[in-house]
Amino acid sequence: MTFSITILGSNSAIPTLKRNPSSQVVNHNEHFFLVDCAEGTQLQLRRNHIKLQRINHIFISHLHGDHFFGLIGLISSMHLLGRAKELHVYAPQQLEEIIYIQLRASETELVYPLLFHPVNPETPEIIYENNSLNISTIPLNHRIPTCGFLFAEKTGKRRIRKQVMIDKRIPVTRIAEIKEGADFIDEGGMTLKNTDITDDPYTPRSYAYCSDTAYYEAMIPFIKNVDLLYHEATFLNDKASVAAEKFHSTALEAALIAKQANAGKLIIGHFSNRYESVSELVAEAKTEFPNVEAALDGKVFML
């Protein structure tokens, strides 16, 4: 089952020729979730061969422009391309008013349903759920109300061994109950124990997106043992006072959070324009947490 994260933007507030501001796409079993939507996001979607209309759910971490200024353009393009299915936006409540002011000013009546789901950045809660995935908010510490998002797989069902299914002529009508743990009686009357004809479910995987935030240990319980952690790292640690003043983190601080959370891997992003290369930030993070990569535009991380 696919579980991947495509980085569309890795820079902080101002775009550069190499790095766009924040945006990512999470692909879970061919369900595409857009996380933040900075200016230029729809161009980045095209560059990375991700079809706009495959995105049905958008998550906005907070209302600084470098995290949502691309949203009205994306909504408009979906309209012009004749979208028919619903688009769901999960964001701080004020965003709905912002978007509808823009639509009214341009006398645009969307040809598809646009549904807003207000989130409370201060309260961790499940805001989306399907058969295989939960998405919940992670309270962060930024200058304005901000939350991250945790994508956590549910524990799946047992997996029937294909060769056993063929050899024992297990009918398709019995698959559902066997996946739930039932035994099977074959044509000769022999009972086949469930553990002999199935394998354990796949281990659930998880991804945490921790956008703009100061160093904030209170988030750790919500991301404990996460497989892949994205944590902002706007500055090197020699700018720790600047980071604290602006409610951002350094690469070293991101690594300390990953270490305390026992994360499997850390990716850092939201880099300040002052850094043409991010190799120093990665090197600094590795002094505290060895499994670190930079979230560069176009990079795909697989879980």
Rosetta silent file (secondary structure, phi, psi, omega in degrees, C-alpha in Angstrom):
SEQUENCE: MTFSITILGSNSAIPTLKRNPSSQVVNHNEHFFLVDCAEGTQLQLRRNHIKLQRINHIFISHLHGDHFFGLIGLISSMHLLGRAKELHVYAPQQLEEIIYIQLRASETELVYPLLFHPVNPETPEIIYENNSLNISTIPLNHRIPTCGFLFAEKTGKRRIRKQVMIDKRIPVTRIAEIKEGADFIDEGGMTLKNTDITDDPYTPRSYAYCSDTAYYEAMIPFIKNVDLLYHEATFLNDKASVAAEKFHSTALEAALIAKQANAGKLIIGHFSNRYESVSELVAEAKTEFPNVEAALDGKVFML
SCORE:     score description
SCORE:     0.000 S_00000001
   1 L     0.000  128.255 -178.122    0.000    0.000    0.000 S_00000001
   2 L   -66.701  136.576  170.958    1.434    3.341   -1.061 S_00000001
   3 E  -148.419   99.167 -175.207    2.369    5.838    1.629 S_00000001
   4 E  -136.628  156.850  177.915    4.500    8.647    0.236 S_00000001
   5 E  -126.441  121.300  176.766    5.168   12.333    0.806 S_00000001
   6 E  -104.624  124.261 -179.425    6.066   14.618   -2.109 S_00000001
   7 E   -84.236  117.964  177.011    7.675   17.919   -1.169 S_00000001
   8 E   -96.416  -27.557  179.472    6.260   20.760   -3.265 S_00000001
   9 E  -152.303  134.959 -174.293    7.832   23.579   -1.253 S_00000001
  10 L  -126.622    2.007 -176.466   10.608   23.635    1.341 S_00000001
  11 E   -94.657  171.194  175.283   11.402   27.308    1.871 S_00000001
  12 L   -84.186 -143.460 -163.639   10.150   29.768    4.460 S_00000001
  13 L   -58.913  -38.545 -172.150    8.121   32.898    3.653 S_00000001
  14 L  -107.138  128.669  179.028    9.725   34.053    0.393 S_00000001
  15 L   -70.656  153.320  172.596   10.136   31.747   -2.628 S_00000001
  16 L  -120.990  178.946  178.491   13.472   31.389   -4.399 S_00000001
  17 L   -67.748  -21.623 -177.491   14.323   29.992   -7.820 S_00000001
  18 L  -106.378  -23.188 -172.989   15.088   26.634   -6.178 S_00000001
  19 L  -134.860  122.219  172.817   12.676   26.470   -3.240 S_00000001
  20 L   -84.057  160.581  171.239    8.985   27.269   -3.006 S_00000001
  21 E   -68.217 -178.739 -162.791    7.269   27.993    0.329 S_00000001
  22 L   -62.645  128.562  168.283    5.484   25.250    2.225 S_00000001
  23 E  -173.169  142.780  178.161    3.359   22.603    0.548 S_00000001
  24 E  -144.805  156.996  171.262    3.354   18.807    0.446 S_00000001
  25 E  -119.964  126.940  173.498    1.238   15.996   -0.961 S_00000001
  26 E  -101.442  122.829  176.562    0.634   12.841    1.056 S_00000001
  27 E  -106.612  110.294  176.364   -0.366    9.856   -1.075 S_00000001
  28 E  -117.592  107.504  179.011   -1.956    7.119    0.992 S_00000001
  29 L    53.758   44.747  178.625   -3.187    4.196   -1.072 S_00000001
  30 L    65.493   20.069  165.017   -3.846    6.541   -4.025 S_00000001
  31 E  -102.307  123.852 -172.340   -5.788    9.012   -1.885 S_00000001
  32 E  -104.850  123.731 -178.895   -4.057   12.377   -2.300 S_00000001
  33 E  -117.703  125.620  177.604   -3.975   14.889    0.569 S_00000001
  34 E   -93.666  129.005 -179.049   -2.542   18.390    0.124 S_00000001
  35 E  -116.043  112.671 -172.331   -0.849   19.822    3.215 S_00000001
  36 E    63.594  155.209 -171.225   -0.475   23.603    3.122 S_00000001
  37 E  -149.979   74.804 -179.435   -0.793   25.497   -0.139 S_00000001
  38 L   -71.046  168.769  171.472    1.717   28.279   -0.637 S_00000001
  39 L   -50.084  133.672  177.711    1.935   30.529   -3.659 S_00000001
  40 L    88.183    1.925 -175.768    2.962   28.446   -6.695 S_00000001
  41 H   -61.951  -41.503 -176.456    1.628   25.147   -5.366 S_00000001
  42 H   -67.400  -30.030  173.504   -0.421   24.292   -8.438 S_00000001
  43 H   -66.887  -39.828  178.090    2.642   24.759  -10.656 S_00000001
  44 H   -65.891  -35.232  175.321    4.572   22.430   -8.355 S_00000001
  45 H   -60.622  -44.039  179.483    1.764   19.872   -8.607 S_00000001
  46 H   -66.217  -42.423  179.349    2.115   19.914  -12.384 S_00000001
  47 H   -61.160  -30.861 -178.811    5.899   19.669  -12.247 S_00000001
  48 L   -98.599   13.945  173.056    5.553   16.595  -10.047 S_00000001
  49 L    57.862   39.776  175.452    2.880   15.031  -12.282 S_00000001
  50 L  -109.116  117.946 -176.000    0.165   15.104   -9.619 S_00000001
  51 L   -71.130  130.641 -177.633   -3.263   15.798  -11.119 S_00000001
  52 H   -55.367  -43.015 -172.813   -5.086   18.660   -9.432 S_00000001
  53 H   -74.908   -5.658  175.003   -8.445   16.941   -9.528 S_00000001
  54 H   -81.402  -11.788  179.301   -7.168   13.915   -7.623 S_00000001
  55 E   -87.342  119.716  179.354   -6.881   16.091   -4.523 S_00000001
  56 E  -114.111  -12.449 -176.139  -10.090   15.995   -2.492 S_00000001
  57 E  -137.774  127.475 -178.806   -8.799   17.067    0.940 S_00000001
  58 E  -123.267  134.277 -177.341   -6.600   20.075    1.784 S_00000001
  59 E  -120.087  122.305 -178.585   -5.110   20.767    5.229 S_00000001
  60 L  -111.653  122.924 -172.833   -3.910   24.260    6.163 S_00000001
  61 L   -74.382  -36.434 -179.917   -1.718   24.528    9.265 S_00000001
  62 L  -168.622  174.756 -169.846   -2.170   28.263    9.928 S_00000001
  63 L  -102.915   37.722  162.727   -2.990   31.565    8.305 S_00000001
  64 L   -85.867  141.118 -169.501    0.408   32.958    7.438 S_00000001
  65 H   -57.014  -32.585 -177.719    0.463   33.627    3.711 S_00000001
  66 H   -72.747    6.285  176.619    3.306   31.292    2.872 S_00000001
  67 H  -121.094   -7.340  178.744    1.020   28.432    3.884 S_00000001
  68 L  -146.777    0.465 -177.245   -2.223   29.340    2.102 S_00000001
  69 L   -64.135  -17.223  177.482   -1.740   32.096   -0.524 S_00000001
  70 L   -86.587   -5.637 -171.321   -1.889   29.465   -3.285 S_00000001
  71 H   -68.877  -45.063 -177.395   -5.260   28.126   -2.216 S_00000001
  72 H   -63.667  -36.148  177.149   -7.575   30.549   -4.032 S_00000001
  73 H   -65.150  -41.493  178.993   -5.654   29.963   -7.276 S_00000001
  74 H   -65.925  -44.203  177.952   -5.919   26.205   -6.898 S_00000001
  75 H   -59.213  -42.731 -179.732   -9.644   26.423   -6.088 S_00000001
  76 H   -65.850  -42.703  179.560  -10.156   28.627   -9.153 S_00000001
  77 H   -63.388  -41.440  176.852   -8.209   26.302  -11.471 S_00000001
  78 H   -59.806  -38.645  177.264  -10.242   23.316  -10.310 S_00000001
  79 H   -63.322  -49.119 -177.351  -13.376   25.363  -11.111 S_00000001
  80 H   -66.067  -26.609  178.705  -12.154   26.313  -14.595 S_00000001
  81 L   -85.563    3.800  173.702  -11.244   22.690  -15.310 S_00000001
  82 L    80.804   29.803  178.214  -14.844   21.639  -14.616 S_00000001
  83 L   -56.650  143.149  177.603  -14.443   19.873  -11.314 S_00000001
  84 L  -117.883  -31.284 -174.883  -17.672   18.219  -10.130 S_00000001
  85 L   -82.389  162.065 -177.811  -16.762   16.402   -6.905 S_00000001
  86 L   -62.389  147.592  169.538  -16.516   17.944   -3.458 S_00000001
  87 E  -120.154  125.979 -177.727  -13.345   19.633   -2.210 S_00000001
  88 E  -106.841  131.089  178.530  -12.816   19.575    1.559 S_00000001
  89 E  -120.975  126.160  179.511  -10.629   22.168    3.310 S_00000001
  90 E  -110.965  116.235 -170.812   -9.532   21.714    6.930 S_00000001
  91 E  -165.574  167.090  171.268   -8.224   24.971    8.370 S_00000001
  92 L   -53.994  145.620 -168.317   -8.619   27.686   10.997 S_00000001
  93 L   -57.107  -34.243 -175.632  -12.152   29.051   10.772 S_00000001
  94 H   -63.195  -20.514 -176.063  -11.227   32.490    9.380 S_00000001
  95 H   -64.770  -33.130  178.966  -10.014   30.928    6.123 S_00000001
  96 H   -59.600  -45.268  178.835  -13.557   30.242    4.944 S_00000001
  97 H   -63.437  -41.601 -179.982  -14.386   33.944    5.087 S_00000001
  98 H   -59.421  -46.143 -177.114  -11.121   34.845    3.336 S_00000001
  99 H   -67.982  -42.701 -177.163  -11.799   32.480    0.435 S_00000001
 100 H   -72.491  -27.439  171.182  -15.444   33.485   -0.012 S_00000001
 101 H   -61.514  -43.810  179.644  -14.554   37.199   -0.026 S_00000001
 102 H   -65.632  -40.686  179.259  -12.221   36.485   -2.943 S_00000001
 103 H   -66.762  -41.649  179.674  -14.857   34.433   -4.761 S_00000001
 104 H   -66.820  -40.116 -178.923  -17.534   37.104   -4.276 S_00000001
 105 H   -62.685  -32.536  179.671  -15.193   39.892   -5.388 S_00000001
 106 L   -95.010    5.363 -179.089  -14.516   38.055   -8.643 S_00000001
 107 L    52.368   45.739  179.786  -18.192   37.061   -9.029 S_00000001
 108 L  -102.788  123.327  173.705  -17.170   33.421   -9.153 S_00000001
 109 L  -111.309  108.376 -172.885  -19.756   30.766   -8.403 S_00000001
 110 L   -60.737  145.556  179.378  -17.949   27.469   -8.140 S_00000001
 111 L   -89.275    4.240  178.999  -19.217   24.548  -10.218 S_00000001
 112 L  -136.772  158.456  178.563  -18.361   22.119   -7.429 S_00000001
 113 L   -74.034  128.691  175.344  -19.098   21.946   -3.686 S_00000001
 114 E  -111.349  116.129 -173.233  -16.411   23.557   -1.497 S_00000001
 115 E  -116.108  123.201  179.299  -16.717   22.364    2.102 S_00000001
 116 E   -99.112  139.276  176.973  -14.804   23.936    5.002 S_00000001
 117 E  -123.323  103.861 -178.689  -14.048   22.083    8.217 S_00000001
 118 E   -67.203  138.710  176.737  -12.817   24.450   10.970 S_00000001
 119 L  -115.342  150.155  174.714  -10.002   23.125   13.135 S_00000001
 120 L  -103.670  105.202 -175.703   -8.991   24.229   16.604 S_00000001
 121 L   -60.379  -18.508 -176.108   -5.177   24.401   16.590 S_00000001
 122 L   -89.132   -9.431 -175.349   -5.052   24.203   20.378 S_00000001
 123 L  -122.631  117.104  177.502   -6.919   20.906   20.703 S_00000001
 124 L   -69.463  127.963 -179.571   -5.603   17.611   19.296 S_00000001
 125 L  -157.678  154.214  174.118   -8.430   15.786   17.544 S_00000001
 126 E   -74.608  124.468 -178.326   -9.139   13.453   14.644 S_00000001
 127 E  -112.526  -11.315  177.392  -10.365   15.625   11.774 S_00000001
 128 E  -149.696  144.657  179.647  -10.475   13.016    8.975 S_00000001
 129 E  -153.281  136.557  167.464  -10.978    9.268    8.907 S_00000001
 130 L  -132.022 -166.000 -174.135  -11.428    6.533    6.324 S_00000001
 131 L   -65.032  -23.171 -173.166  -11.152    2.737    6.468 S_00000001
 132 L  -124.316   -4.569 -170.435   -7.366    2.727    6.678 S_00000001
 133 E  -146.277  139.739  167.524   -6.220    6.152    7.905 S_00000001
 134 E  -114.023  140.793  172.273   -6.772    8.739   10.639 S_00000001
 135 E  -121.991  124.252 -177.612   -5.611   12.334   10.323 S_00000001
 136 E  -129.749  161.089 -179.325   -5.402   14.330   13.537 S_00000001
 137 E   -86.835  153.036  177.415   -4.135   17.749   14.585 S_00000001
 138 E  -125.539  113.301  178.741   -0.947   18.404   16.569 S_00000001
 139 E   -62.171  133.068  179.176   -0.855   21.625   18.652 S_00000001
 140 L  -122.160  176.334 -175.880    2.247   23.724   17.864 S_00000001
 141 L  -123.204   91.186 -178.681    3.750   26.925   19.290 S_00000001
 142 L  -127.227  179.576 -175.579    3.840   29.711   16.721 S_00000001
 143 L   -67.469  -29.745  173.843    3.056   33.430   16.660 S_00000001
 144 L  -124.223  164.711 -178.996   -0.536   32.751   15.590 S_00000001
 145 L   -54.135  127.010 -173.132   -2.648   29.610   16.198 S_00000001
 146 L  -144.837  142.277  174.320   -0.969   26.764   14.320 S_00000001
 147 E  -135.768  154.445  169.007   -1.272   22.997   14.189 S_00000001
 148 E   -96.133 -176.086 -178.836    0.531   20.129   12.572 S_00000001
 149 E  -136.831  133.931  178.024   -1.077   17.009   11.177 S_00000001
 150 E  -109.086  120.573  176.276   -0.525   13.350   12.034 S_00000001
 151 E  -100.611  109.345 -173.859   -1.300   10.772    9.340 S_00000001
 152 E  -124.764  120.724  176.444   -1.653    7.446   11.152 S_00000001
 153 E   -67.962  146.708  171.451   -2.617    4.152    9.545 S_00000001
 154 L   -82.986  155.852  174.444   -5.140    1.950   11.277 S_00000001
 155 L   -66.119  127.300 -176.430   -4.234   -1.636   12.065 S_00000001
 156 L   -83.508 -175.766  178.745   -5.286   -3.663    9.052 S_00000001
 157 L   -87.499  166.585  177.033   -6.884   -7.075    8.727 S_00000001
 158 L   -64.525  153.824 -174.553   -5.032  -10.382    8.507 S_00000001
 159 E  -109.425  118.770 -179.823   -3.608  -11.270    5.083 S_00000001
 160 E   -72.273  133.625  177.308   -4.646  -14.522    3.395 S_00000001
 161 L   -72.706  123.069 -172.799   -1.755  -16.425    1.832 S_00000001
 162 H   -59.355  -42.249 -177.154   -2.456  -16.554   -1.891 S_00000001
 163 H   -67.319  -37.575  176.612   -1.062  -20.040   -2.459 S_00000001
 164 H   -62.798  -40.768  179.422   -3.117  -21.469    0.421 S_00000001
 165 H   -59.744  -39.842  179.159   -6.198  -19.860   -1.065 S_00000001
 166 H   -72.298  -49.676 -175.426   -5.521  -21.618   -4.371 S_00000001
 167 H   -63.556  -39.175 -176.423   -4.511  -24.976   -2.908 S_00000001
 168 L   -95.350    3.210  177.200   -7.428  -25.179   -0.465 S_00000001
 169 L    52.016   50.584  178.279   -9.938  -23.658   -2.886 S_00000001
 170 L   -73.426  120.810 -178.026  -11.047  -21.033   -0.445 S_00000001
 171 L   -70.738  150.867 -179.245  -14.094  -19.310   -1.958 S_00000001
 172 H   -58.150  -32.244 -177.557  -14.117  -15.547   -2.355 S_00000001
 173 H   -65.709  -15.311 -178.533  -17.217  -15.368   -0.147 S_00000001
 174 H   -98.043   -6.829 -173.232  -15.154  -16.528    2.849 S_00000001
 175 H   -59.250  -47.046 -174.893  -12.327  -13.998    2.491 S_00000001
 176 H   -58.422  -45.757 -177.211  -13.845  -11.261    4.662 S_00000001
 177 H   -71.847  -32.416  176.847  -14.413  -13.499    7.687 S_00000001
 178 H   -66.753  -40.144  177.168  -10.990  -15.131    7.369 S_00000001
 179 H   -62.638  -26.335  178.268   -9.383  -11.668    7.344 S_00000001
 180 L   -83.144   -7.084  175.738  -11.273  -11.003   10.560 S_00000001
 181 L   118.142    3.473 -177.579   -9.694  -14.095   12.157 S_00000001
 182 L   -73.833  148.854  171.247  -12.046  -16.992   11.325 S_00000001
 183 L   -77.696  173.972  179.942  -10.770  -20.529   10.711 S_00000001
 184 E  -135.449  134.197  176.205  -11.659  -22.408    7.496 S_00000001
 185 E  -100.940  117.941 -175.855  -13.010  -25.929    6.978 S_00000001
 186 L   -79.407 -178.792 -175.314  -11.777  -27.366    3.679 S_00000001
 187 L   -62.488  -24.183  179.080  -13.582  -29.739    1.332 S_00000001
 188 L   -89.270    2.683  179.084  -12.266  -32.763    3.253 S_00000001
 189 L    86.498    7.078 -179.934  -13.650  -31.490    6.537 S_00000001
 190 L   -85.063  134.378  177.571  -10.279  -30.467    7.943 S_00000001
 191 E   -85.780  123.046  177.407  -10.204  -27.287   10.016 S_00000001
 192 E  -101.177  116.975 -179.721   -7.444  -24.938    8.988 S_00000001
 193 L   -65.431  145.569 -176.699   -6.514  -22.560   11.777 S_00000001
 194 H   -56.716  -39.015 -177.756   -6.496  -18.918   10.826 S_00000001
 195 H   -68.887  -15.309  178.619   -2.857  -18.502   11.814 S_00000001
 196 H   -90.379  -14.205 -177.170   -1.923  -21.271    9.354 S_00000001
 197 H  -118.802   -1.912  179.037   -3.583  -19.660    6.354 S_00000001
 198 E  -132.857  163.026  172.361   -2.974  -15.981    7.028 S_00000001
 199 E  -110.610  160.013  178.152   -0.149  -13.619    7.895 S_00000001
 200 L   -59.514  154.149  173.933   -0.213  -10.831   10.458 S_00000001
 201 L   -60.751  155.722  173.343   -1.456   -7.413    9.275 S_00000001
 202 L   -62.063  147.188  176.907    1.153   -4.997    8.035 S_00000001
 203 L   -66.669  126.441 -179.836    2.602   -2.810   10.773 S_00000001
 204 L   -60.128  141.694  179.852    0.757    0.540   10.725 S_00000001
 205 L  -110.233  160.432 -177.657    2.848    3.467    9.488 S_00000001
 206 E  -147.358  149.888  178.360    2.688    7.125   10.486 S_00000001
 207 E  -137.689  130.394  178.445    3.789   10.547    9.280 S_00000001
 208 E  -115.661  127.424  176.463    3.785   13.785   11.287 S_00000001
 209 E  -105.517  107.475  179.796    3.860   17.208    9.634 S_00000001
 210 E  -112.057   95.857 -175.801    5.019   19.810   12.161 S_00000001
 211 L   -75.168 -149.452 -171.654    4.969   23.124   10.417 S_00000001
 212 L   -54.234  123.130 -179.419    5.941   26.525   11.830 S_00000001
 213 L  -165.204  146.177  166.030    6.738   26.236   15.523 S_00000001
 214 L   -73.216  170.750  174.482    9.200   27.243   18.171 S_00000001
 215 L   -58.036  123.902 -167.130   10.960   24.466   20.057 S_00000001
 216 L  -147.622   92.948 -176.744    7.980   22.843   21.775 S_00000001
 217 H   -67.882  -17.257 -179.467    8.352   19.693   23.837 S_00000001
 218 H   -65.539  -18.182  178.555    4.595   19.594   24.496 S_00000001
 219 H   -76.964  -18.944 -170.059    4.096   18.174   20.995 S_00000001
 220 H   -56.490  -44.039  179.553    6.155   15.057   21.759 S_00000001
 221 H   -58.405  -27.645 -177.021    3.338   12.888   23.208 S_00000001
 222 H   -83.434  -14.602 -178.931    1.344   13.374   19.995 S_00000001
 223 H  -120.638   13.732 -176.511    4.193   12.268   17.703 S_00000001
 224 L   -57.093  129.526  175.567    5.768    9.568   19.889 S_00000001
 225 L    65.366   21.209  177.897    7.315    6.731   17.826 S_00000001
 226 L   -64.483  143.541 -178.376    6.233    8.278   14.525 S_00000001
 227 L   -71.110  -41.869 -178.427    7.906    6.624   11.524 S_00000001
 228 E  -135.914  126.895 -178.073    8.586    9.845    9.620 S_00000001
 229 E  -119.745  123.952  166.996    8.653   13.334   11.119 S_00000001
 230 E   -98.227  124.673  178.768    8.718   16.596    9.197 S_00000001
 231 E  -135.271  131.769  178.881    9.804   19.423   11.490 S_00000001
 232 E   -59.160  147.032  177.155   10.581   22.954   10.485 S_00000001
 233 L  -146.330   74.688 -171.999   14.226   24.048   10.780 S_00000001
 234 L   -67.938  -34.237 -172.720   14.276   27.664    9.666 S_00000001
 235 E  -131.275  161.807  164.344   17.692   28.542   11.123 S_00000001
 236 L   -75.534  163.393 -172.423   21.014   27.144   12.233 S_00000001
 237 H   -71.595  -14.129  174.284   21.475   27.101   15.991 S_00000001
 238 H   -70.094  -10.241  175.511   23.720   30.190   15.983 S_00000001
 239 H  -109.667   28.558 -176.286   20.461   32.033   15.281 S_00000001
 240 H   -59.293  -37.927 -179.552   18.595   30.376   18.173 S_00000001
 241 H   -67.630  -37.950  176.947   17.618   33.725   19.695 S_00000001
 242 H   -66.109  -42.453  178.567   16.227   34.900   16.353 S_00000001
 243 H   -59.446  -45.960 -179.229   14.339   31.624   15.973 S_00000001
 244 H   -63.561  -41.505 -179.749   12.805   31.975   19.437 S_00000001
 245 H   -62.047  -35.884 -177.377   11.817   35.588   18.780 S_00000001
 246 L   -95.644    6.103 -178.090   10.060   34.590   15.554 S_00000001
 247 L    58.133   44.624  173.922    8.555   31.389   17.026 S_00000001
 248 L  -121.433  178.012 -177.857   10.592   29.177   14.710 S_00000001
 249 L  -120.351  159.632  171.517   13.057   26.336   15.324 S_00000001
 250 E   -96.861  167.364  178.356   16.666   25.622   14.531 S_00000001
 251 H   -61.744  -38.873  178.331   17.920   22.443   12.886 S_00000001
 252 H   -63.088  -42.220 -179.986   19.395   21.335   16.208 S_00000001
 253 H   -66.077  -38.382  175.976   16.064   21.871   17.975 S_00000001
 254 H   -59.932  -41.555  179.221   14.203   19.882   15.312 S_00000001
 255 H   -65.736  -37.505  178.616   16.632   17.025   15.900 S_00000001
 256 H   -64.942  -38.041  176.242   16.116   17.185   19.657 S_00000001
 257 H   -64.608  -45.686  179.492   12.359   16.857   19.160 S_00000001
 258 H   -60.123  -40.893 -179.891   12.863   13.874   16.818 S_00000001
 259 H   -63.879  -47.372 -179.037   15.197   12.255   19.334 S_00000001
 260 H   -69.298  -27.856  178.707   12.808   12.666   22.265 S_00000001
 261 H   -83.549   -6.799 -176.870    9.873   11.475   20.167 S_00000001
 262 L    57.126   42.946  178.624   11.827    8.373   19.086 S_00000001
 263 L   -68.966  152.036  177.116   10.998    9.130   15.464 S_00000001
 264 L   -74.232  -40.495 -179.030   12.171    6.724   12.800 S_00000001
 265 E  -151.761  148.104  178.948   13.397    9.450   10.457 S_00000001
 266 E  -117.052  132.486  167.845   13.480   13.254   10.425 S_00000001
 267 E  -118.800  135.283 -177.351   13.050   15.521    7.442 S_00000001
 268 E  -112.779  149.080 -179.547   13.678   19.230    7.949 S_00000001
 269 E  -159.405 -161.246 -176.894   12.368   22.147    5.920 S_00000001
 270 L    61.461   48.480 -172.986   10.988   25.715    5.950 S_00000001
 271 E   -77.242  140.537  174.913   14.505   26.997    5.349 S_00000001
 272 L   -65.211  149.365  177.829   15.388   30.667    5.663 S_00000001
 273 L   -61.632  -19.386 -176.419   16.407   32.501    2.476 S_00000001
 274 L   -67.325  -16.461 -177.684   19.778   33.197    4.048 S_00000001
 275 L  -104.431  104.503  177.181   20.832   29.599    3.311 S_00000001
 276 L   -68.821  -39.750  174.314   21.576   28.983   -0.355 S_00000001
 277 L  -112.320  145.033 -178.972   22.578   25.419    0.541 S_00000001
 278 L  -103.710    9.440 -176.822   20.878   23.464    3.329 S_00000001
 279 H   -61.678  -34.869  178.758   23.720   21.006    3.879 S_00000001
 280 H   -65.627  -37.358  179.410   24.818   22.840    7.053 S_00000001
 281 H   -66.915  -41.146  177.147   21.340   22.529    8.537 S_00000001
 282 H   -63.676  -44.323 -179.688   21.267   18.797    7.833 S_00000001
 283 H   -61.926  -40.596  179.433   24.751   18.391    9.321 S_00000001
 284 H   -64.373  -44.593  179.232   23.740   20.285   12.451 S_00000001
 285 H   -61.042  -36.521 -177.468   20.621   18.146   12.946 S_00000001
 286 H   -68.040  -15.279  176.715   22.687   14.977   12.544 S_00000001
 287 L   -68.678  -20.543  178.945   24.754   15.873   15.610 S_00000001
 288 L  -114.952  -24.165 -175.912   21.699   14.941   17.706 S_00000001
 289 L  -146.492  111.589 -167.759   19.698   12.640   15.424 S_00000001
 290 L   -71.022  -29.271 -173.176   21.508   10.648   12.733 S_00000001
 291 L   -93.879   82.384 -174.082   18.651    9.818   10.334 S_00000001
 292 E  -129.907  139.805  170.430   17.995   13.225    8.774 S_00000001
 293 E  -136.786  158.360  175.799   17.269   14.460    5.244 S_00000001
 294 E   -86.726  140.313  178.618   16.342   17.826    3.794 S_00000001
 295 L   -85.838   73.514 -177.674   12.825   18.275    2.445 S_00000001
 296 L   -81.747  149.743 -177.517   13.918   19.653   -0.923 S_00000001
 297 L   -56.303  130.196  179.642   11.379   20.556   -3.603 S_00000001
 298 L    90.818  -11.143  179.892   10.477   17.519   -5.698 S_00000001
 299 L   -72.406  138.095  177.584   11.855   15.006   -3.197 S_00000001
 300 E  -115.495  127.552  177.289    9.617   11.991   -2.527 S_00000001
 301 E  -108.932  127.378 -178.324    9.802   10.139    0.792 S_00000001
 302 E  -104.529  140.786  175.039    8.400    6.618    0.927 S_00000001
 303 L  -108.928    0.000    0.000    7.120    4.876    4.042 S_00000001
